């Protein structure tokens, strides 16, 4: 489904963000990438949808080399690969429904989207997806009136309304409290499995990685230092990935304890 071949990225000034990454992610996998800040997690997934351009190597999505796509073909890729951001990336003054409908931009076109002209089937899809994440009753509320957890669920509804084959989630629960973090991750995993989506999530919190991942990839200093099923992972594995003992702030906490 997604394959990295000798992928590297060096920023101006000589900082090596990615170093010769070779990796294959299969259709329908729910993969969690862990590592400390600066390990290369965000850079890696942003290369998939070309928000970041690699220096060398290749990325294949559905066996298509997407490394140098431009214009129409790049837009087509970004329709197929949805993105969830840490800061939700919503238009705060617009309603929840209008934000979710932004997921149809690649299918509807910019002018109709700006005018708010959408086919009825698209509106139904958006409302159904809001129901799937439990906030259909907020459809006509302004996005800035919602809690952080509700905003992130809007972003999940938006991305699945896009009808992608791949979801990339860049630290989607970093700004949320523990109970809300678990709610968001449960929604994301459930929908990913129901729709057979390939989902790649960047997380710092090791307990959440263990609870929701099928497979864990560990990164340090731009390199992959661990790759295996969650059943093979122990706390010692995370100490190897982080290259230090595990700390309290490496864990999000129990979903009901508020810690």
N, C-alpha and C positions, 0 to 999 in steps of 0.2 A: 504493500500500500504506500509506504513512505520509505525511501532509502537514501541515506547519506553515503557518498563515496568520496573518501579522502578530503572531506570538507574542512577548510581552514578560513579564518578571518583575522586579518591583522589591521588594526586601526592606524590612522596616520599618527606617527610618533613611535610606532613599533610595538604597541601593546598587542599581544596575541590573545584574542578573545576566544578563538576556537582553534584547536590543534589537531588536524588530521582525523576528523571524526568519521568513523565507519559504523553504520547503525542501520538496522532494518526494523520497521514497526508494521505489524500485520493489521489487516482489516479487522475492525471491531475491538481491538485492544484498548484497555483503559490504562494508560501508562502515566506514572508519576515520576517526574525528574526532580531530584533533590540535590541540594548543595548550598553552600554559604553564599551570601551576596558577593557577586563578582566571579562566581564559578563558571558562568557562561550559559546558564539555563535560559534566560530570556533571549539572548543572542541566538541560541540554537533554534528555538521555536520560531523566532521572527524571520529566520532564513527560509522557513518552509513557505510562508506566504509572501516572501520577498519584501517585508517591511525593512529588512536588513539584507544587504547584498554580501555574499561571501567573497573572499579574495581568490580562492581556488577550490577545485573540486566540483562535485555535482550533487543535486538533490532531485530525486525522482518521486513524483506523485502519480500513482496509477500508471507507472512505467513511462511517464512523460518527463523528460528533462525540463524542469522549471527554472533552472539556474539563471537563464538569460532572457526570460520572457519579457515582452514589452507590450504596452498599449492594450489592444483588445484581448490578446491572449493572457496578459497579466490580470486584467479585470475578470476574465473567465475563471482563472485560478482562484482569485479572492472570493468569488461567488461559491466555489466548491470548498474553500477552507475558511471556516468561521473563527472569530477571535473573541475571547472574553478577557477584559482588562481588570486590573486590580482596582482602578478608580471608576469602574462601571462604564465610563465613556458615553453617558446619556446626554441628550439635549434637555437640560433641566427645566426649561420654560414650556416644553411641549408635554402633552399628555403621555401617559404610559403607553396607550395604544399606538400613538404616532411614533413613539420610539421603537416599539416592536415592529411596526410596519417598515421601518428603515431597513430591516432585514430583507425586504423584497426589492431593494434598490437595484440590485444586479439583474433582476428579472423584469422589473417594470420600466426602468429608465428614470433619469434624473428629473426631467421636466414634470412628468406626471407625479413623481414622488413629492417634489417641491410644492405642487398644487394640491397635494392630498387626494389625488385621483387614483383609487385602487379598485381592482375587480372585487366583487363580492366574495369570491372564493378565497382571495388573499386576506380579506378582513376576517372571514370565518377561521382561517388557519391561524391568524394572530390571536384571536380570542380563545381558540382551543388551546393554544400553547400557553397563554396566560393561565388558563385553568389547570394545565399540567403542572405548573409551578405554584399553584395555590393563591394567585392574586388576580383572578379575573374581575373581582369586585373593585379593583383599583384602576380599571382600564381608562377611565376618563379623569383621573386625578393627575395633576401635574407631577412630573418626575421628582421635582425638588421637595415635594411634600412627603416623600417616602423615607423610611429608615434605610440604612446602608444595606441590610440584608434583603429588603424588598427591592431596592435598586439593582442588586446583583441578580436577583431572580428575574427582573425585567430584562437584564442583559442576556440571561440564558434563554428566555422566551424569544428575544430578538434573533439570537444566533440560530435557533432551531427553525424559526420562521424563514430564515435564509435557505433552509433545506440543504445544508452542506453534507459532505461526506466525511469531513475532518473537523474537529473542534480543537482549537488551541486555547488554553486557559493560563494566563500569566499571573501567578500569585493571586487567584481569585478570592481568597479568604483572608488575605493579610491584614485588611482593615476592619475585620469583623470580630465580634466576641465569640467565645467557644461554642455556645449553643447555636448561634446563627451560622457559624462556620460549618457545623455538621449538617444543618438543614440545607445549606447551599450545596455542599458536596454530595449529600444523598440525592438531591434533585438532579444534579449533573450526572452522577453515575447511573441512576435509574433511567434517565432519558437516553443516555449514551447506549445502554444495553437494549432498551426497547427499540431504538431506531438503528441499531447495529452501526454506530458511528465509531470511527477511530478517534480517540480522545487523548490528548497529551496535556498534562497539567503540571505546571511548575509549583512546587511547594517547598517551604522551609521546614514545616512542622512534621516531625518524624512519626508521631502517633497517627496523624491523619493519613500520611502516606501508607502506613501499614494497614489501616482500616479500609481504605477505598481502592488501592491500586491492584491491578492484576500483575503488574510488572514494575519494578523500580529500577531507574537508571540514576546512578550517582555521578555527579560532576565535581571536579576540583581543578581550578586553574586552566579552564578551557579544554580539559580532557575528560573522557569517560573512565572512571575508576571502578565502577561496578555496574553490572547489568544482569538482572536475573528475576525470576518469579518472586512474588512477595513471600512465598513459603520458605524461601532460602535466606530471608533477611532477619538479622538479629540486631540488638543494640550495638554490638561490636561492629557490625557492618557499617552502621552510621558513623561510628567513631573512626573507622577506616576512611569513609568518604569525606568527613569533615576534618580529618587529621588532628583531632583533639577529643577530649572527653565530652560526652553529652551534657548539656546544661538544661536548666529548667525552662529557659525561654526557647529551647528547641522543640518544645511540645506545646500544642495548642490547649490541651486540657480536655476533660470529660465534657460531653455535650450538655450535661445537666448541672455541672458544679459551678459554672460561671467563673472558673479560675483561668 
